[in-house]
Amino acid sequence: MKYFFCCCFALLTQILPAQQLDKVDFLQLNAALEIFPEKELIQGDVELNFKILEATDSIYVDAKNMQATLQKGSTFDATLHLAKDKIWILGNFKKNKTYTLHFSYSVQPKQTMYFLGWDSGGSKQVWTQGQGKYTSHWLPSIDDVNDKLIFSIDYKIPKKLKLAANGKLVDTLVTANKKLWRYQMQKPMSSYLVAMAFGNYAYKTIEAENGTPLKLYYEPKDSLKVEPTYRYTKEIFDFLEAEIGVDYPWQNNKQVPVRDFLYAGMENTSLTIFSESFVTDSIGFIDRNYVNVNAHELAHQWFGNLVTETSSTHHWLQEGFATYYALLAEREIFGDDYFYYKLYQSAEQLRALSESGKGEALLNPKASSLTFYQKGAWALHILKEKIGKEAFTEAIRAYLKKYAYKNVTTDNFFTEVEKVSQTDLTEFKKNWMLQSAFQAREALESLKKSSFMREYLDLAALRTKTLESKRIDLQKALSFPVNDYLGQEAVYQLASENTASVINLYKKAFASNNILVRQAIALRSNKIPKNLQTQYESLLEDASYLTKEKALLSLWQNFPRKRHEYLDKMRGIEGFRNKNIELLWLTLNLATPDYEPAKQQDYYNKLSGYTAPKYDYAVRENAFGYLYQINLFSVKNYKDLLQGTTHEVWRFRKFCRQLLAQLLSEQEHRAEIQALANDLPAKQQKYLEKQL
């Protein structure tokens, strides 16, 4: 009998996942969690409310590698069966009846919840990333995006830290060493949008035009960077709500920067978690600001969170919309030229992809981010031009209101558009949804509606012409007032010229005092003519960390006799969050033996120390790169690199693996690394053994 039951249950586990949505509708999840960061452990109590749609004897919640036990309070005679990735709930379930299940669980999540600084120094943080990683690694939930629940979760964490989560904070309670944070949602959402983050944070609250609280988190050490980091946040929120034409659908909005985040940002419902690399001062804002990510993730609160794709076939309904509306918000802030130049850049990328034979249809569920994001945005831009702004806005409003807190397909969207606009969009859908090729000609005609873009395209068309034949055009582009993009294009064309006749044009570019035009000179000039040395040295004064970095390196390389002067001038400047200028300065210092020789060991120790896990991966990557260039790896650096080969951030993990492969190909490094093999954690040791 036992064998028969096991066989039947095994059969159920193969059949039911695809049928679950027809059997049950999960309504609400209430949970009380205690998080033990040092152990990377979660213990929780869960109350789950659900309605049975078809009579059945078993349903499940997704739960990866969890232990679970029934608790008092269930409204039916329940039995739990634990599988590797699910908790099966067995009972005599009747159609149209609503049930409550109460159970406790514990888990040490292998992914999705990340613990930083608890064993390696640095800021102590815990944060989650559900999309693509599955919330069910840390909270019993529903991996299928098509079942939306109302989540209300209490979190008990170390007392001195602050926590942000979905919904409204309704209460806190302090005990001896812990603090309880009680958050409640009012509307349903897909489980991948459940999130929390806690650490040593302070926050500033501002209010949107409609009264929505906007809570902006930061670490106290970054208090002077709050304004430039969150610059234009209120303007973005107010613009999007007005442009979309539907009220912001959640109780509030919170934004939290975290270390080593897997992406630029994530639009968890009412809670954007984003990479701390966007925390910046006013100088850094020029080159690397949070505005686009801020707007993109905020737009997702409507497109993705309020209405959610039924499957990845319709992923563009989230990413294409968020990309387009973020660009509209940036247009409001930075102007029309910025808007059209960004469209031009993405069109060039999509055209190149298409011409290489790698173009993708928007409805291809396995399409790349470039397709979902940028081609999706272009489709909306062309659609708006086709049916008119008024009809487009009305259709968006009708679509969002009809499918609020539900799931959607591309057909759902176009049904509303065709209804409002009274336009047959069959041909449009064929060209923009189903064609793998990018509609480059149609995109070009759209761009040419901008007088700025017509002027830019005319200038770009001169790239292959001789200097003498285009001198007047380049002079015009560099004449006051200099357009950011025309001026940069002119400088890029000068960079391909080696004749002395370009000197006066370069002087004109320097004299423009346009920070982006001057930056273009720094980025494109490796060899500096002697008669431009003074102008080039002035780049070290520009309010751009990217310009300063490139200028310092080029000047140090071109004028050895003035290296001490350049190093003196740039001393103490950190640069971006990745310490781009500080790390370059330390490296150039070590490569200049006669500059402060008594301090070289201290400077090496500082540079070498930046590979440690307590630093953001971008800092570590820069430090590894410079140490390799000057061939000064220590045993600790090798160990830090090996730690990076198993890092959660795939880009950094890939970098570390590639650098390790390079080091292993060089005998002096290979011997040092081999000697460490027995002194590594199991995961790193296993990876190293494969490479050896």
N, C-alpha and C positions, 0 to 999 in steps of 0.2 A: 504493500500500500504506500509506504514511504517513497519507494522507487517510482511508483506511478505518479505521485504528487510532484516529485522533483522533475520528472519528464514533462508533465503538463505545464509546470511553472516555467521551465526552460523554453517551452514552445510559446508561452504567453510573452516572455521577454523578447522574443524575436518578432512577434506580430504587433504587440500593442503600441510601441513607440509611434508608428506611422498613423495609428488610429486614435491616439489619445485625445486629440482635439475634438473628435466626434463624441467622446465618452464623458469628458469632464471639463468644466470651466472653473479654473482656480480664481477665486475672487479677492482674497485678502491674506496677507502674511504679516503676522505680528511676531516680533522676535525680541528677546533680551539676550544680548551677547556680552561675554567678558573676554577681552583680548589680553593675552600674556605675551608681549613682544619679545622678551628674552627667550622664550621657548618657541616662538612662532606658532602659538597655539590659540585656538578659539574654542570656547565652551558656550553653548547657547541653549535656550528654550524657545521652541517655535510653536505658535498656534496658527494653524492653516485652515482657512475656510474655503469650501468648494461646493459647486453644484453639479450633480450628476445629470448628464444629458441623455445617456442611454444606460439601462441597467447593466451592471458589470460586477465582477467579483474582485477586480484589482485595478489600481491606478498607480502612478509613480510620480515622484519628484526627482529631479536630477540632483545628485549629491556625489561628488568625487571623493572616494576613499574616506568616507565618514563612518564614525560609530554613532549609532542612534538607539534610543531607548524610549518606549512609550511612557507617558506621564499621565497623571489624573487630569480629567477635564475633557476628554474626547466625548463626542455625542453618539458614538457607535462602538460596537465591539470590534476593535481593530487588532490587526496583527501586522507587524513590520517584518519585511524581508530585506536584508542588506545585500546589494550587489556592488560590484566595483565602482560603478558610476551612477547608481540610482538607489533610492529608498522606495521599495515597493510597499504599497499600502493595500492590505487584503481585508475584504469585508463584504457584506451582503448589501451592495449599493443599489438603491431604487431610483428610477427615473424621476427627474424634477425635484428631488429632495436635496436639501442643503445640509452639509455635514461640517463638523469641526474636529480637527485632529490636533492633539497636543503631544509633543515629544521633545526630548532633549538630544543634543548631539555634541560631538567634539571632532576637531579636525586640525591637522597641521598642513595647511594648503601648500601645494608644490608650485602653484602659480596663481595669478590674479590678485592676491593680496601680497604686498611686498613690504619687507621690514628693513629699514635702512638705518645704519648708525648704532645699532644695539650691540654689535660685536666688533665694529671697526672704527669707532670714533666718528666725529662729524655730527651734524644735526641728526637727532633721533626723529624718525618719521615712520609712519605706517600709512600706506595708501593702496587703493584698489584700481584695477583696470579690467572692466568686464567685457567690453566688445572684443571679439576675437579670442578671448581667454576664458570665458565662461564664469559667471558669478557663482555657479554651483561648486566651484572649488573651495569656497569659503562660507557659502550660505545655501542651504537646501532651497532650490528655486526651480524655474522652468527655463531650460535652454532655448526652447522654441519661442521666437519673437512674437508669434501670433497669439499667445496667451498673456494677457495683461492683467496685473494684479495691483492692488493698493498695498504699499509697503509702509509699515510703521515699525521702526527699530530703535531699541535702546542699546547704547554702547557703554560698557564700563571699561575705563582705561586708566593709566597712571594719572594721578590727581593734577599734576602741574602742567599737563598738556591740554591743548584745545582741539576740539573735533568738529568737523563740518560733515554733513551728510545730506541726503535727499530730504526735501520737505522743510517743515517749520520746526524749530527748536521750541518745544513746549514746556520743558522743565529740565533742571539739573539737580543732582543730589550728591553731596560730598560725604564720603566715608573716610576711614582712617588714612588709607593710602590711594584710594581710587575716587574717580568722579564718574557719575552716571549722566550720560547725555541722551535725552529722550526726543527723538525726531518723529514726526508724523506727516504722512502724505494724505491728500484728499482725493486724488484722481489716480487711475490705474496707469501702469507703464510696463514695458517689457523688462524682463529680469536683467538683461545685460546692462541696463541703465542704473542699477543699484550701485551706490558707491559711497565711500567714506574716505576721509583723510584726517590724520591727526599728527601733531608735532608741537614744537615750540613756536606757536603763532600768536600774533596780535592781528587785529583787523580794524578796518575803517568802514563805516556804513554811510553810503550816500543814497539818495532817493531819486527814483526815476520820475518822469513827469506825471505818470499815473499813480504814483505813490508806492510802487513796488520797491521793497528794500533791496539794495545791491550791496552785498557784504564782500569786501575786498581784503583777502588775507595776505599776510607777509610775515617773515621772520623779523624780530626786533632789530637785528643788525642791519636790515635793509630799510629802515624807517625813512631814510632820505630818498629812497628810490620809489616810494609808493606812487607819487604823482606821475612821473614819467612812465612807470610800468603800466599803470591803469589809465593813462591819458586817453580821453575821449570815450571812456566807458559809458557814461550817462548819455552822451550824444549818440553812440551806437545803439544803445537800447531804445531810446526814444525814436530814432530814425526807423529802426526795423519794425517796431510796433506800428508806426504810422504807415510805412511803405507796404507792409504785409496786409494791414487792414483788419487784423484779428488781435484781440487782447492777448497779452502775454499769458500763457495758460497755466502757470504754476504759482506757488505761494510767494516765492522770493527767488533771488539769484545770488549764488555764492561762487567765488573764484579763488582757487588755492594753488599756488606754485609748489611743485615738489621736485626733489632731486632724482636724477636718473629716470625720468619718466620715459615710457616706451615710445611715445609719439610727441607731436607738438602740443596737442591738447585733446581732451575728451569731453564730450557734451553730456555727461551724466545729468539726469533730470534735476534741474535747479542747481546743479553743482558742476561747474567746469573745473577739472583738474588739468593743470598745464605744466609744461617744463619750466623749471626755474631759470633756464637759459634766457628767458624773456624778461627776467627781472633786470631792470636797467636804470642807468642815470640818463640825464638829458642828452649827453653826448652820444651814448650808445643808441638812443632812440632813433637817431638819424639813419643808422644802417640796419639795426636789428630791433624792431619794436614788436609789441604784442597786438597791435591793432588788427591785423588780418585774422590771426588766430582767435582773438577775442570775438570779433564779429562772426567768424565762421561757426564757432561753437555755440554762440548765442542764437544764431539763425537755426541751428539744429533743434532748439527748444520747440520750434514749430515743426520743422521738417526733419523728422526722425524720431522725436520724442512724443509730440502731439499726434502726428500721423506717422506710422511706421511701416516700412516695406514688409510685404508678405514673405519675400525671399530675396536672395542676392541678385536675381534677375532684374529686380527693380531698385537696385542699390543707388542708381543715379537720382532717384526721387529724394534721397537724403543728401548725398554728397554733392551732386550737381546743383541742387537748390541752395545748400549752405554756401557753396563756393560763389554762386552768382549773387546771392543777397549780401554776402560779405564784401564782394567787389562793389556793389551799389553803395554800401555804407562807406567804403573807402573813397568812392567817388565824391560823396558828400563832404568828406574831410579833406581829401588831397586834390580834388578837382578833376575836370574832364580829361586833361592830357594824361594823367596817371591812369585813369580808367581805360582809355583806349590803348595806351601802351601795354598795360597788363593783358588786355584782350589780344593784342598783336603778338606778345611773347608766347602766350599759350597756343595761339593759332599756328605759330611757327613750329612749336613742339609737336602739335598734332599733325601738321602737314608732313613733317619729317618722318614721323612714325608711320603715317599712311603710305608715303612714297617708298619706304623701306619694305613694304609688304607686311607690316606688323599692325596695321590699323585694326581697330576692334569696334564691334557694334555696341551701342550703349546698353542693349538688352542682353549682352553676353555676361552671364553670371560670374565668369572668371576673368573679366576684363581688368586692366590695370587701374591704378589710382588716377593716372593721367586721363584715362577715358572717363571713369566715373565722375571725377571732379571737374576737369577742364572742358571735356567735350560736352558733359552735362550742362555746364554753365553756358557754353556757346549755344547749345540747343535752346535754352530758355531765352537767351539774348535774341536769337533769330526769331523765335516764336513771338516774342513781344513786338518786334518790328513788323511781323506779318499780320498780327491781329489788332495791333494798337495797344498803347499803354492802358487805356481805360478798360478795355475788355480783358486784358491780361490780369490786371489787378482784381477785377470783379471775379474772374474765374478762379484765381488763387484763393480769394476769400470764400467762395462757394465750396471749393474743394476741401479747405481746412475745416470749415464748419460742418460739412456733411460727414466727414470721416474723423472728427475729433475723437481722440483716445481709441482709435481703431487702427486696423491695418489696411494697406492700400496696394494697388497694382498700377502699372502705367496706364492701362485702359481706364481705370477709375479716374485718373487725372485728366486724360484727354476727353473723356465723356463730358466732364464739366466744362472744359475749354471749348469744345465744339458747341455745347448747349448755349453758353454765354455769348460766344463770338459769332454764332451762326455761320461757321466756316468749316468746310470739308478739309480735314487735315491728313487725308490718306497719303498724299504725296510727301508732305512734311515728315510724317512718321516713317515712311519708307527711307527717306534720305538721312534723317537724323537719329532714328532709333534702330533701324535694321541694317543700314549700310555700314560696312567696316571702314570704308574710306571716309576721310574727313572732307567735308564740303568746302574746300579751300577757296574756290572761286566765289561762292556766296558769302563766305566770311570776309574776303577781301573787299567785296562791294559794300559790305556793312561798315568796314573800317574806313573806307573812303568817304563816308558821310561826315567824317570829322575833318575839318580843314587842317588841323594839326597833323593828323595821320597822313593826309595827302602830301603835306610838306615833308614829313619824315620819310615817307616812302620815296619821294623824289630824291632826297639827300642820300638815302641808303643805296639807291640805284647807281650812285657815282663811285661805289667802292672799287670797281675795277678800272676806273679812269685814271689818267695821269694827273699828277699834282697840278701842273700848269693849267690843265683843262677845267679843273674844278676849284681853283684857288679862290675865285670870287665867291663861290657858293659856301666854301668853308669859312671864309672871312665873315660872310653874312651870318652864318650859324653861330659864330663866336662873338658877334657884336651885341652890345647891350640893348635891351635886356635879354640875357641868354636863356633860352629854353633849356630845361634840364636835359631833355632827351635829344634834342638837336645838337646841343653842345657836346654831349657825350659821344654821339655818333661822329661828329667832326674830329674829335680827339682820337677815336679808334681808327679813323682813316689816316690820320697823321702818323700813327704808330707803325704803319707799314712802310713809311718813307725813311730813307737814311740820308737824304741830302741836306746840306746846310740851309737850303731854302725854306725848310719848315720851321726854322728857329723863330722867326717873327710870328708865325701862326701859333706856335707854342706859347710865346710870350703873351699873345692876345688871350689864349686860353687861361693862362695863369692869372692874368689881370682881370678876368671875368668875375673873380671872387664868388663864383658859383661852386658850392661845396661838392656837388656831384660831378661837375666838369673837371675840377681839380683832382678829385678822386680818380677819375678815368685816366688822368695823366699818371698818377701813382701806380695804378694797376697795369698799365700797358707799357711802361718805360722801365726796362732793366738797365740799359746803358744810358748814362746821363752825360750829355755834352757839357764840357767845361763851362761854356758860356751860358748854361742854364742852371749852374750849381746853386746860385743864390736863390733863384726862384724855387728850385726844388727843395732847398732847405726850409723854405717858408711853409711847405706842406706839413712839417712837424708841428706847426701851430694850429692846423685846421681842427675844427670840432668834429672829428670823425676818427674813431679808433681804427677803422680799416685803413684809412689814409695814413695815419700815423705809423701803423705797423709796416705797411708796404714801403713808405718813404724811409723809415729807419733802416730797413734791410738794404734797400738799394743804395742809400747814401753810404752806409758802412762798407758795402762792397766796392763802390766806385771811388771813394776818397779815403784811402787808408790813413792818411796823415791827420784826418779830423775825427777819427773814430772815438777818441776820448771825449771830444766835445759833444758828439752825438749821444754817447752813452750818458754823459752828465745831464744832458737836456731831458732825456726820457726816463731818468731814474724815478722810481716810485709810482709810475703809471701802470695800473693793472690792466685796463682795457675792458673788453667784454667780460661776460660771466666766465668765459673759458680762459681768461687771463692771457689773451693773445699777445699783448704787448709785454707784460711782465715775463712770460716764458721766453719770448724772443730776446728780450734784454738780458736775461740770465745766460742764455746760450751764446749770444754775441760777447758777453763779458768773458765767458770761459774760453771763447775763441780769440780773445785779445789778451795774450799772456802778460803784457806789460801794463795792463790797466788794473790797478788795485790788486797786485799779486798776493798780498797778505790775506786777502778776503776770498780768494778763489775757492778754497775748500768750503767755506760757508755758503757761497753761492751755488756750488755744486750740490751740497746737501739739500738746499732749498729746491733746486730744480728736480733732483732725484726724488725728493719727498712727495712731489705732486703726482706720482704714479699710484699712490696709496688708494685703497678702496673708499676711504672717507671723503674723497673728492668726487665731484661730478665727473661723469665719464668723458665729457668734452675736454675738461682740464687734463685728465689722465692721458687721453689720446694725443693731445698736443705735447705733453711732456715725453711720452714714449717716442714720438716722432723726432723731437729734438735730441734726445739721448742717443737714438740710433744714428743720427747724422754726425754727432761728435764722438760716437763710439765709446760711450762711458756708462754702460750698463753695470749696475751692481747686482749682487745676489738678490737683494730685496726687489729690485726692478724686475728681474726674471720672475720672481714669485708673484709680483703684482700682475705681470703680463699673463701668466698662467691662470691667475684668478679671472682675468678678463676674458679668457677663452670660453668660459661658461657663464658669462654675464647675461642678464635678462634682456638688455637692449641689443637687438640683433645687429645693428650697424657697428656698435662698439665691439661686440663679440666677433664679428667678421674681421674688423680691423686687427684685433689682437691675434686672431688665428693666422691671418696673412703675415703679420710681422713675425710671429713665432716661426712660421714656415721659412721665412727669409733668414732668421737667425740660425735655424737648424741647418741651413744650407752652407753656413760659414763655420768652419771647424772650431775656431776659438770660442764661439758662442755655444756651439753644440756640446762641447765637452762640459762647459759650465752648467748648462741646462740638464744634461743627463745626470750630473751629480746630485741634482735636487729631486730626482724622481721619487725616491722613497720617503721624502719629507713633505709630501703634498696631500691634500684632502683627496678622498677616493675618486670623486668626479673629475678633478683636474688630472690626477694620476692616470686615470683611464684614457683621457683624451691625449695626454702626452705619449703614452705607450703606443697609441695608434699612429702617431706622427713619427715615432722613432722606428 
